[in-house]
Amino acid sequence: MSWFESFILGLVQGLTEFLPISSSAHLRLTAAFAGWEDPGAAFTAITQIGTEAAVLIYFRKDIARIVAAWFRSLTDKAMRSDHDAQMGWLVIVGSIPIGVLGVTFKDQIEGPFRDLRLIATTLIVMGIVLGVADRLAARDEIGGRHRVVRERKTLKDLGVKDGLIYGFCQAMALIPGVSRSGATISGGLLMGYTREAAARYSFLLAVPAVLASGVFELKDAGEGHVSWGPTIFATFIAFGVGYAVIAWFMKFITTKSFMPFVIYRILLGILLFILVGTDVLSPHAGESAS
């Protein structure tokens, strides 16, 4: 992998990690469209450490408060009813599904799941799911002629059941094209949470899963055509761009709909099917590196 490739892929990772359009799919598609070799699951997982570092800094006050309360709750029973302490446990509970399924389906994640036809399918299907979830949220928030405004849930309403559902939604993102944020935000909206609450828990929930995945894949870094230098460079690029995207996205969702992302996902999925169907692009383009 050249330094230019690592710069572009790091840029793509930072731009797409927090948007509900799937960063792993865009890394895969960028390489396929450019005629480069697939950077592989290890490169993707490690560069995500950069974007998660951006989460740690952006939400540093929330995370510090949650971690401190969680540790205090281990010895202080009175703290176990504290919302921040409970959030600590809920992040742990919500991380279990992706941890178990990630290890179980590791070979599929690094192989068959990277087929461009599957990516096109998940882009479209999850785009439709996000669109439906967003529409239901808007209906509750705006009401209508025959509907009253309905109050949606915040993170204070989050419990173990909803935390696990969030976790299984996050685990779906093991398939490129699903999108970690897209799946968890859709799940949150369908369960009745506000856009801001769904996005915030989505980002917090991703921290342990992504960091663990990145550390787990470190052993495979530097193998094949992807060396350590470009991987680290791409990770730093992803961090800087990712931080800017988080700041923009958290402001965007307070007043805007997810429909632009829904339309983009569906159009990209259709385009991908056309390119593969007309043999312009092979469904396994660039997989020699994997």
Salt bridges, closest charged atoms under 4 A:
GLU17 OE2 - ARG180 NE 3.90
ASP38 OD2 - ARG28 NE 3.54
ASP38 OD2 - ARG114 NE 2.79
ASP62 OD1 - ARG65 NH2 3.33
ASP62 OD2 - ARG200 NH1 2.38
ASP84 OD2 - ARG65 NE 2.83
GLU110 OE2 - LYS106 NZ 2.66
ASP115 OD2 - ARG117 NH2 2.79
ASP115 OD2 - HIS284 NE2 3.61
ASP134 OD1 - ARG195 NH2 2.98
ASP140 OD2 - ARG152 NH1 2.45
GLU141 OE1 - ARG195 NH1 2.68
ASP162 OD2 - LYS153 NZ 3.11
GLU196 OE2 - ARG200 NE 2.63
ASP220 OD2 - LYS219 NZ 3.11
GLU287 OE2 - ARG28 NH2 3.33
GLU287 OE1 - HIS284 ND1 3.22
